Amino acid sequence: MTEIAIHRRGAQRMGFFTDTSVCIGCKACEVACKEWNEVPEDGREFTGESYDNTSALGANTWRHVAFIEGRRPADAAHAPPASLAQAATLRDLMGEVELPVRQDGDGLRWLMSSDVCKHCTRAACLEVCPTGALFRTEFGTVVVQEDVCNGCGYCIPACPFGVIDQRKPDGRAWKCTLCYDRLKDDLEPACAKACPTESIQFGPLDELRERAAVRVEALRAAGEPAARLYGADPHDGVGGFGAFFLLLDEPEVYGLPPDPIVTTRDLGAMWRAAGAAGAALVAGVALAFAGGRR
């Protein structure tokens, strides 16, 4: 795949579209991420979790390929095939429709997904950072400046996806930067460039959303009625993701929250309530003091 030129005029937002239906679990994205960003090794221990040796996103795993084994939903197993007319239309739109690799003989299937920081439109991690270590780039992504981070850890519980983590014994917070250094040089992120099936697609976010909507319709017509987009809706609880996904089942199956919300949404009301309570306390003390003097 050739490098994608990034047009910076107009502050175009860039992002990821991860199509899990064509992920083959090769982990090339994990390796490319570690190599380019010099992320320390992780996952050399047997976890007992199928073929998943890294388990989850963390300070030393910025891309995580999940292997999920389970039973295929009954409605998917009996879904009608697409009609010839539908198939022809879909091929015109996006080429041959590829169905995910699965083992259906005994009703079992594999779901594979390369997870990453969502680069939320409204990022709670950024809102709670007291040092300004987290900032929004000109590409709309959220990045941690490791030389500014003081290791307070406020951003970690603020993330609704459990993405950010502290590196031990470093103490500072680390996560995916969407290869900010590569973007500034008009290069696509290392994980997207390394993906052999184009499961990870990079580009202008609006264009990716349009492409993803077509892909969902293609999969549904081809016998995957459970296909859906996760994080593409700008009206969801975090204002939409900068890195969204096409899933073949409910988000919970992939270990993702079904209705994520920005964890700081009630912060303003909490501060106002705390201020009112403090003011009432001060007023009460002042009245008591004045009454005592009388």
C-alpha positions in Angstrom: 0.0 0.0 0.0 1.4 3.4 -0.9 1.8 6.2 1.7 -1.2 8.4 2.1 -0.6 12.1 1.7 -2.1 14.2 4.5 -3.8 17.5 3.6 -3.4 19.7 6.6 -5.4 22.6 5.2 -8.9 22.9 6.7 -7.8 21.0 9.9 -9.0 17.7 8.5 -9.5 15.1 11.2 -7.6 11.9 10.6 -8.4 8.5 12.1 -8.6 4.7 12.0 -11.3 2.4 10.7 -10.7 -1.2 11.9 -12.7 -3.7 9.9 -12.6 -6.8 12.2 -14.3 -8.9 9.5 -11.0 -9.2 7.6 -8.6 -9.4 10.5 -6.6 -12.6 10.4 -4.9 -12.2 13.8 -1.4 -12.1 12.4 -0.4 -9.4 14.9 1.7 -7.5 12.3 0.1 -4.3 13.7 1.3 -5.1 17.2 4.9 -5.7 16.0 5.0 -2.7 13.7 3.7 -0.5 16.5 6.3 -1.7 18.9 9.1 -1.4 16.4 8.3 2.1 15.2 7.5 3.6 18.7 10.1 1.6 20.6 7.5 0.2 22.9 9.0 -2.3 25.4 8.4 -6.0 24.9 5.3 -7.4 26.5 3.3 -10.7 26.4 6.1 -13.3 26.6 4.2 -15.2 29.3 1.5 -17.8 28.7 -1.8 -16.2 29.6 -4.0 -19.2 29.1 -6.3 -17.0 27.0 -6.4 -18.8 23.7 -3.7 -17.4 21.3 -3.8 -14.0 23.0 -0.4 -13.4 24.6 -0.8 -9.7 25.4 -4.3 -9.9 27.0 -5.2 -6.1 26.8 -4.1 -2.7 25.9 -1.6 -1.1 28.2 1.5 1.0 28.6 3.6 -1.6 26.7 0.8 -2.7 24.3 -0.6 0.1 22.2 -2.2 -2.2 19.7 -3.8 -5.4 21.0 -5.1 -8.2 18.7 -7.9 -10.1 20.5 -8.8 -13.7 19.7 -12.4 -14.5 20.7 -13.7 -18.0 20.4 -17.4 -18.6 20.7 -20.6 -19.9 19.1 -22.0 -18.3 16.0 -25.4 -16.6 16.6 -28.3 -18.7 15.3 -29.6 -15.8 13.1 -26.2 -15.6 11.4 -26.1 -19.3 10.8 -29.4 -19.2 9.0 -29.1 -15.8 7.3 -30.2 -15.9 3.6 -27.5 -15.2 1.0 -27.5 -12.0 -0.9 -29.4 -11.8 -4.1 -27.6 -11.6 -7.4 -28.8 -8.1 -7.9 -27.5 -7.1 -4.4 -24.2 -8.8 -5.0 -23.7 -7.1 -8.3 -24.4 -3.7 -6.8 -22.1 -4.3 -3.8 -19.3 -5.5 -6.1 -19.6 -2.2 -8.0 -19.4 -0.3 -4.8 -16.4 -2.0 -3.2 -15.3 -5.1 -5.1 -15.7 -8.7 -4.0 -17.2 -9.1 -0.6 -14.9 -11.0 1.7 -16.4 -12.9 4.6 -14.4 -13.5 7.7 -12.5 -16.7 8.2 -14.4 -18.9 10.6 -14.8 -22.6 11.7 -18.5 -23.4 11.4 -18.5 -27.2 11.3 -19.3 -27.5 15.0 -21.0 -24.1 15.4 -17.8 -22.4 16.7 -16.2 -19.3 15.3 -13.2 -17.1 15.8 -13.6 -13.3 16.1 -10.4 -11.3 15.8 -10.0 -7.6 16.4 -7.1 -5.2 16.6 -8.0 -2.8 19.5 -6.4 0.6 20.0 -6.9 3.9 21.7 -10.2 5.4 20.5 -8.9 9.1 20.3 -12.3 10.2 21.5 -13.9 13.4 20.3 -14.5 14.3 23.9 -11.6 12.8 25.7 -12.0 12.5 29.5 -8.3 11.7 29.9 -7.4 15.1 28.3 -9.9 16.9 30.5 -8.6 15.6 33.8 -4.8 16.0 33.1 -3.5 18.7 35.4 -0.2 19.3 33.7 -1.2 19.5 30.0 0.7 16.4 29.2 -2.3 15.2 27.1 -3.1 17.4 24.2 -5.2 17.4 21.0 -3.1 17.4 17.8 -3.8 19.2 14.6 -5.1 15.9 13.2 -7.7 15.6 16.0 -5.9 12.8 17.8 -5.0 12.7 21.5 -1.3 12.3 22.5 0.6 12.1 25.8 3.8 14.2 26.1 6.0 11.9 28.1 8.3 14.7 29.0 5.4 16.6 30.6 3.6 13.8 32.3 4.2 13.7 36.1 2.7 10.2 36.6 -0.3 11.4 38.7 -2.4 8.7 37.0 -5.7 10.8 36.9 -6.1 9.9 33.2 -6.2 6.2 33.8 -9.6 5.9 35.6 -10.9 8.6 33.4 -10.7 6.5 30.2 -14.0 4.6 29.7 -12.1 1.9 27.7 -9.2 1.2 30.1 -6.7 2.2 27.4 -4.2 4.3 29.2 -1.7 2.7 31.6 1.3 3.6 33.7 4.6 2.0 32.8 6.5 0.5 35.7 8.9 1.6 37.2 8.6 4.7 34.9 5.3 5.8 36.4 4.2 7.9 33.5 1.2 7.3 31.3 1.5 5.8 27.8 -0.8 5.0 24.9 -1.2 5.0 21.1 -0.2 8.3 19.5 -1.7 7.4 16.1 2.0 7.7 15.1 1.9 11.5 15.5 5.5 11.8 14.3 4.7 9.9 11.1 1.6 12.0 10.4 3.7 15.2 10.6 5.8 13.7 7.8 2.8 12.8 5.7 3.2 9.0 6.5 0.4 6.7 7.6 0.7 5.0 11.0 2.9 2.0 11.2 0.1 -0.4 12.2 -2.0 0.5 9.1 1.0 0.2 6.8 1.9 -3.2 8.1 -1.7 -4.7 8.0 -1.7 -7.3 5.1 -5.5 -7.4 4.8 -6.2 -3.7 5.2 -8.3 -4.5 8.3 -6.7 -1.3 9.7 -7.5 1.6 7.4 -6.2 5.2 7.9 -7.5 8.4 6.4 -9.8 11.4 6.8 -12.4 10.4 9.4 -15.4 11.5 7.4 -14.3 9.4 4.4 -13.7 6.4 6.6 -17.2 6.6 8.0 -18.7 6.6 4.6 -16.6 3.7 3.5 -17.4 1.8 6.7 -21.2 2.3 6.2 -20.9 0.7 2.7 -18.9 -2.2 4.1 -21.5 -2.9 6.8 -24.3 -3.1 4.2 -22.1 -5.4 2.1 -21.6 -7.8 4.9 -25.2 -7.9 5.9 -26.3 -8.6 2.4 -23.7 -11.4 2.2 -25.0 -13.2 5.3 -23.6 -11.3 8.3 -26.7 -9.7 9.8 -24.9 -8.8 13.1 -22.4 -6.6 11.4 -22.4 -3.1 12.9 -20.2 0.0 13.4 -18.9 0.8 16.9 -17.8 4.4 17.6 -18.7 5.9 14.3 -21.7 7.8 15.6 -20.7 11.4 16.5 -23.8 11.6 18.8 -22.7 8.8 21.2 -21.5 9.3 24.8 -18.0 10.4 23.8 -18.9 12.3 20.6 -17.7 9.5 18.4 -14.3 7.8 18.1 -11.3 8.9 16.1 -10.6 5.2 15.8 -13.8 3.3 15.2 -14.6 -0.4 14.4 -16.7 -2.7 12.4 -17.8 -5.6 14.6 -19.6 -8.9 13.8 -21.3 -9.2 17.2 -22.2 -7.1 20.3 -19.5 -4.9 21.7 -19.5 -6.8 24.9 -18.3 -9.9 23.0 -15.1 -8.0 22.2 -14.7 -6.7 25.7 -15.9 -3.2 24.8 -18.5 -1.2 26.7 -21.8 -1.1 24.9 -22.6 2.6 25.6 -19.4 4.4 26.5 -19.8 7.8 28.1 -17.3 10.5 28.8 -16.5 10.0 32.5 -16.2 13.7 33.2 -19.7 14.5 31.9 -21.0 15.3 35.5 -17.8 17.0 36.6 -19.1 20.5 36.2 -22.3 19.7 38.2 -20.2 18.1 40.9 -17.9 21.1 41.2 -21.0 23.4 41.4 -22.5 21.3 44.1 -19.3 21.2 46.0 -19.0 25.0 45.7 -22.5 25.5 46.9 -21.9 23.2 49.9 -18.7 25.0 50.7 -20.4 28.4 50.6 -23.2 27.1 52.8 -20.6 25.8 55.3 -18.7 29.1 55.4 -22.0 31.0 55.8 -23.0 28.7 58.7 -19.6 29.2 60.4 -19.9 32.9 60.0 -23.4 33.0 61.5 -22.4 30.8 64.4 -19.4 33.0 65.1 -21.5 36.2 64.9 -24.1 34.7 67.3 -21.4 33.7 69.7 -20.0 37.2 69.9 -23.5 38.6 70.6 
